[in-house]
Amino acid sequence: MKERIYKKFLNEYNIFIEELKNQSIEKIISSAYEIVFKNAIVACIDTFDQKQLEKINKYKISLNQLYRDWMKSDGSESVYYSINYIHEEKSLESR
């Protein structure tokens, strides 16, 4: 499962970078934080535990969704918190 999620996130990251290449230099510069964050997530997938991987898989969490949810926390929470937050939010929606 870890390898599949890694490949999925890496593919999403590569598409994101390719799309940025067609943008203005201002857009690319303003996306620097997003570039670094997404790259770091791809690089640290090995640190995700089995429960986190299962949540990513079960809720079909995308790299972009992790980034957006992390930004909602003003970057003050870890990406692991974002994964757990998504899980709790989805659980509440299904009630």
C-alpha positions as CSV (number, residue, x, y, z in Angstrom):
1,M,0.0,0.0,0.0
2,K,2.8,2.4,0.9
3,E,4.4,2.0,-2.6
4,R,1.0,2.6,-4.3
5,I,0.4,5.8,-2.3
6,Y,3.9,6.9,-3.0
7,K,3.5,6.5,-6.7
8,K,0.1,8.2,-6.6
9,F,1.4,11.2,-4.7
10,L,4.5,11.4,-6.9
11,N,2.4,11.4,-10.0
12,E,0.2,14.2,-8.5
13,Y,3.3,16.2,-7.7
14,N,4.8,15.7,-11.1
15,I,1.5,16.9,-12.8
16,F,1.4,19.9,-10.5
17,I,5.0,20.8,-11.4
18,E,4.3,20.4,-15.2
19,E,1.3,22.6,-14.9
20,L,3.3,25.2,-13.1
21,K,5.9,25.3,-15.9
22,N,3.2,26.9,-18.1
23,Q,2.5,29.6,-15.6
24,S,4.0,33.1,-15.2
25,I,7.1,33.4,-13.1
26,E,5.0,35.3,-10.5
27,K,2.7,32.3,-10.2
28,I,5.6,29.9,-9.8
29,I,7.2,32.1,-7.1
30,S,3.9,32.4,-5.3
31,S,3.6,28.6,-5.4
32,A,7.0,28.0,-3.8
33,Y,5.6,27.1,-0.4
34,E,3.2,24.6,-2.0
35,I,6.0,23.1,-4.1
36,V,8.2,22.5,-1.0
37,F,5.4,21.1,1.1
38,K,4.2,18.7,-1.5
39,N,7.7,17.6,-2.3
40,A,8.3,17.0,1.5
41,I,5.1,14.9,1.7
42,V,6.2,12.7,-1.1
43,A,9.6,12.3,0.5
44,C,8.3,11.4,3.9
45,I,5.7,8.8,3.0
46,D,8.0,6.2,4.6
47,T,7.3,7.8,7.9
48,F,3.5,7.3,7.7
49,D,2.2,4.5,9.9
50,Q,-0.2,1.8,8.8
51,K,-3.3,3.6,10.2
52,Q,-2.4,6.8,8.3
53,L,-1.8,4.9,5.1
54,E,-5.1,3.1,5.5
55,K,-6.9,6.5,6.0
56,I,-5.2,7.9,2.9
57,N,-6.3,4.9,0.9
58,K,-9.8,4.6,2.4
59,Y,-10.8,8.2,1.9
60,K,-8.8,8.6,-1.3
61,I,-6.9,11.5,0.1
62,S,-4.9,13.4,-2.5
63,L,-1.7,15.3,-2.1
64,N,-3.6,18.5,-2.9
65,Q,-6.1,17.7,-0.2
66,L,-3.4,17.2,2.4
67,Y,-1.8,20.5,1.4
68,R,-5.2,22.4,1.6
69,D,-6.0,20.9,5.0
70,W,-2.6,21.6,6.3
71,M,-2.9,25.2,5.2
72,K,-6.3,25.5,7.0
73,S,-4.3,25.0,10.2
74,D,-2.0,27.9,9.2
75,G,0.8,25.4,8.9
76,S,0.9,25.0,12.6
77,E,-0.2,21.4,12.6
78,S,1.8,18.4,11.2
79,V,0.7,16.6,8.1
80,Y,-0.1,13.7,10.4
81,Y,-2.7,15.9,12.1
82,S,-4.2,16.7,8.7
83,I,-4.6,13.0,7.9
84,N,-6.4,12.5,11.2
85,Y,-8.5,15.6,10.7
86,I,-9.7,14.3,7.3
87,H,-10.6,11.0,8.9
88,E,-12.7,12.7,11.6
89,E,-14.4,15.0,9.1
90,K,-15.3,12.1,6.9
91,S,-16.7,10.2,9.9
92,L,-18.9,13.1,10.9
93,E,-20.2,13.5,7.3
94,S,-21.3,9.9,7.2
95,R,-23.5,10.2,10.3
